[in-house]
């Protein structure tokens, strides 16, 4: 499960997808979705 957040309306949601969705399900804007890193991913980055 990946978490995403819309930079326009600040709506956050989770989706079972491998790629970042292009359209915000809340406000409908495109190219405003940002992937939120999970805690384990952040830990992985610090260890590298
Ligand atoms: Zn939005």
mmCIF file of the protein (N, C-alpha, C, O) and its ligand, coordinates in Angstrom:
data_MODEL
# 
_entry.id   MODEL 
# 
loop_
_entity.id 
_entity.type 
_entity.pdbx_number_of_molecules 
1 polymer     1 
2 non-polymer 1 
# 
_entity_poly.entity_id                      1 
_entity_poly.type                           'polypeptide(L)' 
_entity_poly.nstd_linkage                   no 
_entity_poly.nstd_monomer                   no 
_entity_poly.pdbx_seq_one_letter_code       
;(UNK)(UNK)(UNK)(UNK)(UNK)(UNK)(UNK)(UNK)(UNK)(UNK)(UNK)(UNK)(UNK)(UNK)(UNK)(UNK)
(UNK)(UNK)(UNK)(UNK)(UNK)(UNK)(UNK)(UNK)(UNK)(UNK)(UNK)(UNK)(UNK)(UNK)(UNK)(UNK)
(UNK)(UNK)(UNK)(UNK)(UNK)(UNK)(UNK)(UNK)(UNK)(UNK)(UNK)(UNK)(UNK)(UNK)(UNK)(UNK)
;
_entity_poly.pdbx_seq_one_letter_code_can   XXXXXXXXXXXXXXXXXXXXXXXXXXXXXXXXXXXXXXXXXXXXXXXX 
_entity_poly.pdbx_strand_id                 A 
# 
loop_
_entity_poly_seq.entity_id 
_entity_poly_seq.num 
_entity_poly_seq.mon_id 
_entity_poly_seq.hetero 
1 1  UNK n 
1 2  UNK n 
1 3  UNK n 
1 4  UNK n 
1 5  UNK n 
1 6  UNK n 
1 7  UNK n 
1 8  UNK n 
1 9  UNK n 
1 10 UNK n 
1 11 UNK n 
1 12 UNK n 
1 13 UNK n 
1 14 UNK n 
1 15 UNK n 
1 16 UNK n 
1 17 UNK n 
1 18 UNK n 
1 19 UNK n 
1 20 UNK n 
1 21 UNK n 
1 22 UNK n 
1 23 UNK n 
1 24 UNK n 
1 25 UNK n 
1 26 UNK n 
1 27 UNK n 
1 28 UNK n 
1 29 UNK n 
1 30 UNK n 
1 31 UNK n 
1 32 UNK n 
1 33 UNK n 
1 34 UNK n 
1 35 UNK n 
1 36 UNK n 
1 37 UNK n 
1 38 UNK n 
1 39 UNK n 
1 40 UNK n 
1 41 UNK n 
1 42 UNK n 
1 43 UNK n 
1 44 UNK n 
1 45 UNK n 
1 46 UNK n 
1 47 UNK n 
1 48 UNK n 
# 
loop_
_struct_asym.id 
_struct_asym.entity_id 
A 1 
B 2 
# 
loop_
_chem_comp.id 
_chem_comp.type 
_chem_comp.mon_nstd_flag 
UNK 'L-peptide linking' . 
ZN  non-polymer         . 
# 
_pdbx_entity_nonpoly.entity_id   2 
_pdbx_entity_nonpoly.name        ? 
_pdbx_entity_nonpoly.comp_id     ZN 
# 
_pdbx_nonpoly_scheme.asym_id         B 
_pdbx_nonpoly_scheme.entity_id       2 
_pdbx_nonpoly_scheme.mon_id          ZN 
_pdbx_nonpoly_scheme.ndb_seq_num     1 
_pdbx_nonpoly_scheme.pdb_seq_num     101 
_pdbx_nonpoly_scheme.auth_seq_num    101 
_pdbx_nonpoly_scheme.pdb_mon_id      ZN 
_pdbx_nonpoly_scheme.auth_mon_id     ZN 
_pdbx_nonpoly_scheme.pdb_strand_id   A 
_pdbx_nonpoly_scheme.pdb_ins_code    . 
# 
loop_
_atom_site.group_PDB 
_atom_site.id 
_atom_site.type_symbol 
_atom_site.label_atom_id 
_atom_site.label_alt_id 
_atom_site.label_comp_id 
_atom_site.label_asym_id 
_atom_site.label_entity_id 
_atom_site.label_seq_id 
_atom_site.pdbx_PDB_ins_code 
_atom_site.Cartn_x 
_atom_site.Cartn_y 
_atom_site.Cartn_z 
_atom_site.occupancy 
_atom_site.B_iso_or_equiv 
_atom_site.pdbx_formal_charge 
_atom_site.auth_seq_id 
_atom_site.auth_comp_id 
_atom_site.auth_asym_id 
_atom_site.auth_atom_id 
_atom_site.pdbx_PDB_model_num 
ATOM   1   N  N  . UNK A 1 1  ? 0.843   -1.203 0.000   1.00 0.00 ? 1   UNK A N  1 
ATOM   2   C  CA . UNK A 1 1  ? 0.000   0.000  0.000   1.00 0.00 ? 1   UNK A CA 1 
ATOM   3   C  C  . UNK A 1 1  ? 0.877   1.251  0.000   1.00 0.00 ? 1   UNK A C  1 
ATOM   4   O  O  . UNK A 1 1  ? 1.784   1.381  0.821   1.00 0.00 ? 1   UNK A O  1 
ATOM   5   N  N  . UNK A 1 2  ? 0.607   2.143  -0.900  1.00 0.00 ? 2   UNK A N  1 
ATOM   6   C  CA . UNK A 1 2  ? 1.379   3.372  -0.974  1.00 0.00 ? 2   UNK A CA 1 
ATOM   7   C  C  . UNK A 1 2  ? 0.499   4.552  -0.573  1.00 0.00 ? 2   UNK A C  1 
ATOM   8   O  O  . UNK A 1 2  ? -0.702  4.575  -0.840  1.00 0.00 ? 2   UNK A O  1 
ATOM   9   N  N  . UNK A 1 3  ? 1.126   5.523  0.071   1.00 0.00 ? 3   UNK A N  1 
ATOM   10  C  CA . UNK A 1 3  ? 0.390   6.708  0.497   1.00 0.00 ? 3   UNK A CA 1 
ATOM   11  C  C  . UNK A 1 3  ? 0.749   7.884  -0.397  1.00 0.00 ? 3   UNK A C  1 
ATOM   12  O  O  . UNK A 1 3  ? 1.905   8.070  -0.777  1.00 0.00 ? 3   UNK A O  1 
ATOM   13  N  N  . UNK A 1 4  ? -0.260  8.665  -0.721  1.00 0.00 ? 4   UNK A N  1 
ATOM   14  C  CA . UNK A 1 4  ? -0.044  9.826  -1.576  1.00 0.00 ? 4   UNK A CA 1 
ATOM   15  C  C  . UNK A 1 4  ? -0.705  11.047 -0.970  1.00 0.00 ? 4   UNK A C  1 
ATOM   16  O  O  . UNK A 1 4  ? -1.611  10.939 -0.143  1.00 0.00 ? 4   UNK A O  1 
ATOM   17  N  N  . UNK A 1 5  ? -0.236  12.214 -1.397  1.00 0.00 ? 5   UNK A N  1 
ATOM   18  C  CA . UNK A 1 5  ? -0.855  13.454 -0.934  1.00 0.00 ? 5   UNK A CA 1 
ATOM   19  C  C  . UNK A 1 5  ? -0.943  14.429 -2.099  1.00 0.00 ? 5   UNK A C  1 
ATOM   20  O  O  . UNK A 1 5  ? -0.027  14.537 -2.914  1.00 0.00 ? 5   UNK A O  1 
ATOM   21  N  N  . UNK A 1 6  ? -2.059  15.129 -2.158  1.00 0.00 ? 6   UNK A N  1 
ATOM   22  C  CA . UNK A 1 6  ? -2.249  16.138 -3.192  1.00 0.00 ? 6   UNK A CA 1 
ATOM   23  C  C  . UNK A 1 6  ? -1.679  17.463 -2.702  1.00 0.00 ? 6   UNK A C  1 
ATOM   24  O  O  . UNK A 1 6  ? -1.979  17.919 -1.599  1.00 0.00 ? 6   UNK A O  1 
ATOM   25  N  N  . UNK A 1 7  ? -0.841  18.076 -3.558  1.00 0.00 ? 7   UNK A N  1 
ATOM   26  C  CA . UNK A 1 7  ? -0.219  19.336 -3.158  1.00 0.00 ? 7   UNK A CA 1 
ATOM   27  C  C  . UNK A 1 7  ? -1.178  20.499 -3.275  1.00 0.00 ? 7   UNK A C  1 
ATOM   28  O  O  . UNK A 1 7  ? -0.944  21.556 -2.689  1.00 0.00 ? 7   UNK A O  1 
ATOM   29  N  N  . UNK A 1 8  ? -2.266  20.322 -4.030  1.00 0.00 ? 8   UNK A N  1 
ATOM   30  C  CA . UNK A 1 8  ? -3.227  21.406 -4.222  1.00 0.00 ? 8   UNK A CA 1 
ATOM   31  C  C  . UNK A 1 8  ? -4.193  21.499 -3.050  1.00 0.00 ? 8   UNK A C  1 
ATOM   32  O  O  . UNK A 1 8  ? -4.358  22.561 -2.449  1.00 0.00 ? 8   UNK A O  1 
ATOM   33  N  N  . UNK A 1 9  ? -4.829  20.374 -2.732  1.00 0.00 ? 9   UNK A N  1 
ATOM   34  C  CA . UNK A 1 9  ? -5.881  20.416 -1.710  1.00 0.00 ? 9   UNK A CA 1 
ATOM   35  C  C  . UNK A 1 9  ? -5.445  19.738 -0.418  1.00 0.00 ? 9   UNK A C  1 
ATOM   36  O  O  . UNK A 1 9  ? -6.198  19.707 0.556   1.00 0.00 ? 9   UNK A O  1 
ATOM   37  N  N  . UNK A 1 10 ? -4.229  19.195 -0.408  1.00 0.00 ? 10  UNK A N  1 
ATOM   38  C  CA . UNK A 1 10 ? -3.683  18.562 0.795   1.00 0.00 ? 10  UNK A CA 1 
ATOM   39  C  C  . UNK A 1 10 ? -4.424  17.289 1.188   1.00 0.00 ? 10  UNK A C  1 
ATOM   40  O  O  . UNK A 1 10 ? -4.350  16.852 2.336   1.00 0.00 ? 10  UNK A O  1 
ATOM   41  N  N  . UNK A 1 11 ? -5.118  16.714 0.262   1.00 0.00 ? 11  UNK A N  1 
ATOM   42  C  CA . UNK A 1 11 ? -5.852  15.469 0.509   1.00 0.00 ? 11  UNK A CA 1 
ATOM   43  C  C  . UNK A 1 11 ? -4.885  14.300 0.471   1.00 0.00 ? 11  UNK A C  1 
ATOM   44  O  O  . UNK A 1 11 ? -4.135  14.150 -0.493  1.00 0.00 ? 11  UNK A O  1 
ATOM   45  N  N  . UNK A 1 12 ? -4.892  13.474 1.504   1.00 0.00 ? 12  UNK A N  1 
ATOM   46  C  CA . UNK A 1 12 ? -4.007  12.315 1.514   1.00 0.00 ? 12  UNK A CA 1 
ATOM   47  C  C  . UNK A 1 12 ? -4.828  11.041 1.407   1.00 0.00 ? 12  UNK A C  1 
ATOM   48  O  O  . UNK A 1 12 ? -5.929  10.945 1.950   1.00 0.00 ? 12  UNK A O  1 
ATOM   49  N  N  . UNK A 1 13 ? -4.276  10.070 0.703   1.00 0.00 ? 13  UNK A N  1 
ATOM   50  C  CA . UNK A 1 13 ? -5.003  8.829  0.472   1.00 0.00 ? 13  UNK A CA 1 
ATOM   51  C  C  . UNK A 1 13 ? -4.018  7.699  0.229   1.00 0.00 ? 13  UNK A C  1 
ATOM   52  O  O  . UNK A 1 13 ? -2.850  7.923  -0.088  1.00 0.00 ? 13  UNK A O  1 
ATOM   53  N  N  . UNK A 1 14 ? -4.511  6.492  0.383   1.00 0.00 ? 14  UNK A N  1 
ATOM   54  C  CA . UNK A 1 14 ? -3.688  5.312  0.147   1.00 0.00 ? 14  UNK A CA 1 
ATOM   55  C  C  . UNK A 1 14 ? -4.239  4.551  -1.042  1.00 0.00 ? 14  UNK A C  1 
ATOM   56  O  O  . UNK A 1 14 ? -5.451  4.465  -1.238  1.00 0.00 ? 14  UNK A O  1 
ATOM   57  N  N  . UNK A 1 15 ? -3.338  4.005  -1.827  1.00 0.00 ? 15  UNK A N  1 
ATOM   58  C  CA . UNK A 1 15 ? -3.754  3.249  -2.993  1.00 0.00 ? 15  UNK A CA 1 
ATOM   59  C  C  . UNK A 1 15 ? -2.826  2.077  -3.198  1.00 0.00 ? 15  UNK A C  1 
ATOM   60  O  O  . UNK A 1 15 ? -1.627  2.161  -2.933  1.00 0.00 ? 15  UNK A O  1 
ATOM   61  N  N  . UNK A 1 16 ? -3.394  0.979  -3.674  1.00 0.00 ? 16  UNK A N  1 
ATOM   62  C  CA . UNK A 1 16 ? -2.587  -0.204 -3.952  1.00 0.00 ? 16  UNK A CA 1 
ATOM   63  C  C  . UNK A 1 16 ? -2.082  -0.127 -5.390  1.00 0.00 ? 16  UNK A C  1 
ATOM   64  O  O  . UNK A 1 16 ? -2.512  -0.891 -6.254  1.00 0.00 ? 16  UNK A O  1 
ATOM   65  N  N  . UNK A 1 17 ? -1.171  0.801  -5.631  1.00 0.00 ? 17  UNK A N  1 
ATOM   66  C  CA . UNK A 1 17 ? -0.650  0.990  -6.985  1.00 0.00 ? 17  UNK A CA 1 
ATOM   67  C  C  . UNK A 1 17 ? 0.868   1.101  -6.939  1.00 0.00 ? 17  UNK A C  1 
ATOM   68  O  O  . UNK A 1 17 ? 1.452   1.382  -5.892  1.00 0.00 ? 17  UNK A O  1 
ATOM   69  N  N  . UNK A 1 18 ? 1.493   0.877  -8.085  1.00 0.00 ? 18  UNK A N  1 
ATOM   70  C  CA . UNK A 1 18 ? 2.952   0.967  -8.146  1.00 0.00 ? 18  UNK A CA 1 
ATOM   71  C  C  . UNK A 1 18 ? 3.410   2.322  -8.663  1.00 0.00 ? 18  UNK A C  1 
ATOM   72  O  O  . UNK A 1 18 ? 4.535   2.750  -8.406  1.00 0.00 ? 18  UNK A O  1 
ATOM   73  N  N  . UNK A 1 19 ? 2.532   2.988  -9.391  1.00 0.00 ? 19  UNK A N  1 
ATOM   74  C  CA . UNK A 1 19 ? 2.884   4.299  -9.919  1.00 0.00 ? 19  UNK A CA 1 
ATOM   75  C  C  . UNK A 1 19 ? 2.029   5.373  -9.264  1.00 0.00 ? 19  UNK A C  1 
ATOM   76  O  O  . UNK A 1 19 ? 0.910   5.109  -8.823  1.00 0.00 ? 19  UNK A O  1 
ATOM   77  N  N  . UNK A 1 20 ? 2.562   6.572  -9.206  1.00 0.00 ? 20  UNK A N  1 
ATOM   78  C  CA . UNK A 1 20 ? 1.827   7.681  -8.599  1.00 0.00 ? 20  UNK A CA 1 
ATOM   79  C  C  . UNK A 1 20 ? 0.644   8.060  -9.481  1.00 0.00 ? 20  UNK A C  1 
ATOM   80  O  O  . UNK A 1 20 ? 0.812   8.273  -10.681 1.00 0.00 ? 20  UNK A O  1 
ATOM   81  N  N  . UNK A 1 21 ? -0.542  8.146  -8.906  1.00 0.00 ? 21  UNK A N  1 
ATOM   82  C  CA . UNK A 1 21 ? -1.717  8.564  -9.693  1.00 0.00 ? 21  UNK A CA 1 
ATOM   83  C  C  . UNK A 1 21 ? -1.527  9.981  -10.227 1.00 0.00 ? 21  UNK A C  1 
ATOM   84  O  O  . UNK A 1 21 ? -0.917  10.822 -9.567  1.00 0.00 ? 21  UNK A O  1 
ATOM   85  N  N  . UNK A 1 22 ? -2.050  10.239 -11.417 1.00 0.00 ? 22  UNK A N  1 
ATOM   86  C  CA . UNK A 1 22 ? -1.870  11.564 -12.013 1.00 0.00 ? 22  UNK A CA 1 
ATOM   87  C  C  . UNK A 1 22 ? -2.973  12.522 -11.591 1.00 0.00 ? 22  UNK A C  1 
ATOM   88  O  O  . UNK A 1 22 ? -2.763  13.734 -11.536 1.00 0.00 ? 22  UNK A O  1 
ATOM   89  N  N  . UNK A 1 23 ? -4.136  11.984 -11.295 1.00 0.00 ? 23  UNK A N  1 
ATOM   90  C  CA . UNK A 1 23 ? -5.278  12.842 -10.978 1.00 0.00 ? 23  UNK A CA 1 
ATOM   91  C  C  . UNK A 1 23 ? -5.659  12.688 -9.515  1.00 0.00 ? 23  UNK A C  1 
ATOM   92  O  O  . UNK A 1 23 ? -5.756  11.571 -9.007  1.00 0.00 ? 23  UNK A O  1 
ATOM   93  N  N  . UNK A 1 24 ? -5.874  13.800 -8.844  1.00 0.00 ? 24  UNK A N  1 
ATOM   94  C  CA . UNK A 1 24 ? -6.294  13.761 -7.454  1.00 0.00 ? 24  UNK A CA 1 
ATOM   95  C  C  . UNK A 1 24 ? -7.752  13.312 -7.373  1.00 0.00 ? 24  UNK A C  1 
ATOM   96  O  O  . UNK A 1 24 ? -8.610  13.878 -8.051  1.00 0.00 ? 24  UNK A O  1 
ATOM   97  N  N  . UNK A 1 25 ? -8.040  12.302 -6.554  1.00 0.00 ? 25  UNK A N  1 
ATOM   98  C  CA . UNK A 1 25 ? -9.420  11.826 -6.439  1.00 0.00 ? 25  UNK A CA 1 
ATOM   99  C  C  . UNK A 1 25 ? -10.323 12.810 -5.710  1.00 0.00 ? 25  UNK A C  1 
ATOM   100 O  O  . UNK A 1 25 ? -11.546 12.673 -5.744  1.00 0.00 ? 25  UNK A O  1 
ATOM   101 N  N  . UNK A 1 26 ? -9.740  13.787 -5.062  1.00 0.00 ? 26  UNK A N  1 
ATOM   102 C  CA . UNK A 1 26 ? -10.534 14.752 -4.303  1.00 0.00 ? 26  UNK A CA 1 
ATOM   103 C  C  . UNK A 1 26 ? -10.843 16.014 -5.104  1.00 0.00 ? 26  UNK A C  1 
ATOM   104 O  O  . UNK A 1 26 ? -12.005 16.396 -5.240  1.00 0.00 ? 26  UNK A O  1 
ATOM   105 N  N  . UNK A 1 27 ? -9.799  16.664 -5.636  1.00 0.00 ? 27  UNK A N  1 
ATOM   106 C  CA . UNK A 1 27 ? -10.017 17.936 -6.328  1.00 0.00 ? 27  UNK A CA 1 
ATOM   107 C  C  . UNK A 1 27 ? -9.937  17.801 -7.843  1.00 0.00 ? 27  UNK A C  1 
ATOM   108 O  O  . UNK A 1 27 ? -10.324 18.721 -8.564  1.00 0.00 ? 27  UNK A O  1 
ATOM   109 N  N  . UNK A 1 28 ? -9.439  16.663 -8.340  1.00 0.00 ? 28  UNK A N  1 
ATOM   110 C  CA . UNK A 1 28 ? -9.421  16.439 -9.777  1.00 0.00 ? 28  UNK A CA 1 
ATOM   111 C  C  . UNK A 1 28 ? -8.270  17.100 -10.503 1.00 0.00 ? 28  UNK A C  1 
ATOM   112 O  O  . UNK A 1 28 ? -8.177  16.989 -11.725 1.00 0.00 ? 28  UNK A O  1 
ATOM   113 N  N  . UNK A 1 29 ? -7.397  17.778 -9.796  1.00 0.00 ? 29  UNK A N  1 
ATOM   114 C  CA . UNK A 1 29 ? -6.253  18.400 -10.446 1.00 0.00 ? 29  UNK A CA 1 
ATOM   115 C  C  . UNK A 1 29 ? -5.232  17.342 -10.851 1.00 0.00 ? 29  UNK A C  1 
ATOM   116 O  O  . UNK A 1 29 ? -5.134  16.279 -10.238 1.00 0.00 ? 29  UNK A O  1 
ATOM   117 N  N  . UNK A 1 30 ? -4.477  17.661 -11.898 1.00 0.00 ? 30  UNK A N  1 
ATOM   118 C  CA . UNK A 1 30 ? -3.474  16.718 -12.371 1.00 0.00 ? 30  UNK A CA 1 
ATOM   119 C  C  . UNK A 1 30 ? -2.076  17.204 -12.001 1.00 0.00 ? 30  UNK A C  1 
ATOM   120 O  O  . UNK A 1 30 ? -1.844  18.387 -11.754 1.00 0.00 ? 30  UNK A O  1 
ATOM   121 N  N  . UNK A 1 31 ? -1.152  16.238 -11.974 1.00 0.00 ? 31  UNK A N  1 
ATOM   122 C  CA . UNK A 1 31 ? 0.255   16.536 -11.683 1.00 0.00 ? 31  UNK A CA 1 
ATOM   123 C  C  . UNK A 1 31 ? 0.458   17.243 -10.354 1.00 0.00 ? 31  UNK A C  1 
ATOM   124 O  O  . UNK A 1 31 ? 1.333   18.101 -10.230 1.00 0.00 ? 31  UNK A O  1 
ATOM   125 N  N  . UNK A 1 32 ? -0.332  16.894 -9.379  1.00 0.00 ? 32  UNK A N  1 
ATOM   126 C  CA . UNK A 1 32 ? -0.184  17.519 -8.071  1.00 0.00 ? 32  UNK A CA 1 
ATOM   127 C  C  . UNK A 1 32 ? -0.056  16.458 -6.976  1.00 0.00 ? 32  UNK A C  1 
ATOM   128 O  O  . UNK A 1 32 ? -0.082  16.778 -5.788  1.00 0.00 ? 32  UNK A O  1 
ATOM   129 N  N  . UNK A 1 33 ? 0.081   15.208 -7.380  1.00 0.00 ? 33  UNK A N  1 
ATOM   130 C  CA . UNK A 1 33 ? 0.132   14.121 -6.411  1.00 0.00 ? 33  UNK A CA 1 
ATOM   131 C  C  . UNK A 1 33 ? 1.577   13.796 -6.060  1.00 0.00 ? 33  UNK A C  1 
ATOM   132 O  O  . UNK A 1 33 ? 2.422   13.607 -6.935  1.00 0.00 ? 33  UNK A O  1 
ATOM   133 N  N  . UNK A 1 34 ? 1.834   13.736 -4.780  1.00 0.00 ? 34  UNK A N  1 
ATOM   134 C  CA . UNK A 1 34 ? 3.156   13.451 -4.282  1.00 0.00 ? 34  UNK A CA 1 
ATOM   135 C  C  . UNK A 1 34 ? 3.102   12.182 -3.441  1.00 0.00 ? 34  UNK A C  1 
ATOM   136 O  O  . UNK A 1 34 ? 2.181   12.003 -2.644  1.00 0.00 ? 34  UNK A O  1 
ATOM   137 N  N  . UNK A 1 35 ? 4.064   11.318 -3.610  1.00 0.00 ? 35  UNK A N  1 
ATOM   138 C  CA . UNK A 1 35 ? 4.076   10.085 -2.833  1.00 0.00 ? 35  UNK A CA 1 
ATOM   139 C  C  . UNK A 1 35 ? 4.667   10.347 -1.449  1.00 0.00 ? 35  UNK A C  1 
ATOM   140 O  O  . UNK A 1 35 ? 5.708   10.990 -1.316  1.00 0.00 ? 35  UNK A O  1 
ATOM   141 N  N  . UNK A 1 36 ? 3.990   9.842  -0.432  1.00 0.00 ? 36  UNK A N  1 
ATOM   142 C  CA . UNK A 1 36 ? 4.510   9.977  0.923   1.00 0.00 ? 36  UNK A CA 1 
ATOM   143 C  C  . UNK A 1 36 ? 5.310   8.738  1.263   1.00 0.00 ? 36  UNK A C  1 
ATOM   144 O  O  . UNK A 1 36 ? 4.861   7.614  1.041   1.00 0.00 ? 36  UNK A O  1 
ATOM   145 N  N  . UNK A 1 37 ? 6.475   8.947  1.794   1.00 0.00 ? 37  UNK A N  1 
ATOM   146 C  CA . UNK A 1 37 ? 7.302   7.804  2.141   1.00 0.00 ? 37  UNK A CA 1 
ATOM   147 C  C  . UNK A 1 37 ? 6.846   7.195  3.453   1.00 0.00 ? 37  UNK A C  1 
ATOM   148 O  O  . UNK A 1 37 ? 6.467   7.898  4.389   1.00 0.00 ? 37  UNK A O  1 
ATOM   149 N  N  . UNK A 1 38 ? 6.892   5.887  3.498   1.00 0.00 ? 38  UNK A N  1 
ATOM   150 C  CA . UNK A 1 38 ? 6.537   5.198  4.730   1.00 0.00 ? 38  UNK A CA 1 
ATOM   151 C  C  . UNK A 1 38 ? 7.706   5.270  5.706   1.00 0.00 ? 38  UNK A C  1 
ATOM   152 O  O  . UNK A 1 38 ? 8.826   5.607  5.324   1.00 0.00 ? 38  UNK A O  1 
ATOM   153 N  N  . UNK A 1 39 ? 7.437   4.953  6.952   1.00 0.00 ? 39  UNK A N  1 
ATOM   154 C  CA . UNK A 1 39 ? 8.482   5.020  7.971   1.00 0.00 ? 39  UNK A CA 1 
ATOM   155 C  C  . UNK A 1 39 ? 9.635   4.084  7.645   1.00 0.00 ? 39  UNK A C  1 
ATOM   156 O  O  . UNK A 1 39 ? 10.797  4.421  7.870   1.00 0.00 ? 39  UNK A O  1 
ATOM   157 N  N  . UNK A 1 40 ? 9.315   2.912  7.117   1.00 0.00 ? 40  UNK A N  1 
ATOM   158 C  CA . UNK A 1 40 ? 10.378  1.953  6.821   1.00 0.00 ? 40  UNK A CA 1 
ATOM   159 C  C  . UNK A 1 40 ? 11.232  2.435  5.657   1.00 0.00 ? 40  UNK A C  1 
ATOM   160 O  O  . UNK A 1 40 ? 12.437  2.186  5.629   1.00 0.00 ? 40  UNK A O  1 
ATOM   161 N  N  . UNK A 1 41 ? 10.622  3.121  4.698   1.00 0.00 ? 41  UNK A N  1 
ATOM   162 C  CA . UNK A 1 41 ? 11.398  3.662  3.584   1.00 0.00 ? 41  UNK A CA 1 
ATOM   163 C  C  . UNK A 1 41 ? 12.340  4.754  4.054   1.00 0.00 ? 41  UNK A C  1 
ATOM   164 O  O  . UNK A 1 41 ? 13.479  4.840  3.596   1.00 0.00 ? 41  UNK A O  1 
ATOM   165 N  N  . UNK A 1 42 ? 11.863  5.592  4.971   1.00 0.00 ? 42  UNK A N  1 
ATOM   166 C  CA . UNK A 1 42 ? 12.723  6.636  5.505   1.00 0.00 ? 42  UNK A CA 1 
ATOM   167 C  C  . UNK A 1 42 ? 13.903  6.026  6.258   1.00 0.00 ? 42  UNK A C  1 
ATOM   168 O  O  . UNK A 1 42 ? 15.025  6.528  6.182   1.00 0.00 ? 42  UNK A O  1 
ATOM   169 N  N  . UNK A 1 43 ? 13.644  4.954  6.973   1.00 0.00 ? 43  UNK A N  1 
ATOM   170 C  CA . UNK A 1 43 ? 14.727  4.272  7.690   1.00 0.00 ? 43  UNK A CA 1 
ATOM   171 C  C  . UNK A 1 43 ? 15.749  3.712  6.712   1.00 0.00 ? 43  UNK A C  1 
ATOM   172 O  O  . UNK A 1 43 ? 16.956  3.806  6.938   1.00 0.00 ? 43  UNK A O  1 
ATOM   173 N  N  . UNK A 1 44 ? 15.256  3.126  5.622   1.00 0.00 ? 44  UNK A N  1 
ATOM   174 C  CA . UNK A 1 44 ? 16.147  2.577  4.620   1.00 0.00 ? 44  UNK A CA 1 
ATOM   175 C  C  . UNK A 1 44 ? 17.077  3.651  4.055   1.00 0.00 ? 44  UNK A C  1 
ATOM   176 O  O  . UNK A 1 44 ? 18.264  3.411  3.836   1.00 0.00 ? 44  UNK A O  1 
ATOM   177 N  N  . UNK A 1 45 ? 16.516  4.836  3.825   1.00 0.00 ? 45  UNK A N  1 
ATOM   178 C  CA . UNK A 1 45 ? 17.330  5.911  3.258   1.00 0.00 ? 45  UNK A CA 1 
ATOM   179 C  C  . UNK A 1 45 ? 18.430  6.342  4.218   1.00 0.00 ? 45  UNK A C  1 
ATOM   180 O  O  . UNK A 1 45 ? 19.546  6.646  3.799   1.00 0.00 ? 45  UNK A O  1 
ATOM   181 N  N  . UNK A 1 46 ? 18.110  6.365  5.493   1.00 0.00 ? 46  UNK A N  1 
ATOM   182 C  CA . UNK A 1 46 ? 19.109  6.810  6.466   1.00 0.00 ? 46  UNK A CA 1 
ATOM   183 C  C  . UNK A 1 46 ? 20.247  5.811  6.600   1.00 0.00 ? 46  UNK A C  1 
ATOM   184 O  O  . UNK A 1 46 ? 21.368  6.171  6.960   1.00 0.00 ? 46  UNK A O  1 
ATOM   185 N  N  . UNK A 1 47 ? 19.945  4.549  6.306   1.00 0.00 ? 47  UNK A N  1 
ATOM   186 C  CA . UNK A 1 47 ? 20.974  3.534  6.446   1.00 0.00 ? 47  UNK A CA 1 
ATOM   187 C  C  . UNK A 1 47 ? 21.908  3.464  5.250   1.00 0.00 ? 47  UNK A C  1 
ATOM   188 O  O  . UNK A 1 47 ? 22.983  2.869  5.319   1.00 0.00 ? 47  UNK A O  1 
ATOM   189 N  N  . UNK A 1 48 ? 21.479  4.086  4.140   1.00 0.00 ? 48  UNK A N  1 
ATOM   190 C  CA . UNK A 1 48 ? 22.323  4.008  2.948   1.00 0.00 ? 48  UNK A CA 1 
ATOM   191 C  C  . UNK A 1 48 ? 23.445  5.028  2.964   1.00 0.00 ? 48  UNK A C  1 
ATOM   192 O  O  . UNK A 1 48 ? 24.241  5.086  2.027   1.00 0.00 ? 48  UNK A O  1 
HETATM 193 ZN ZN . ZN  B 2 .  ? -6.354  17.470 -4.681  1.00 0.00 ? 101 ZN  A ZN 1 
# 
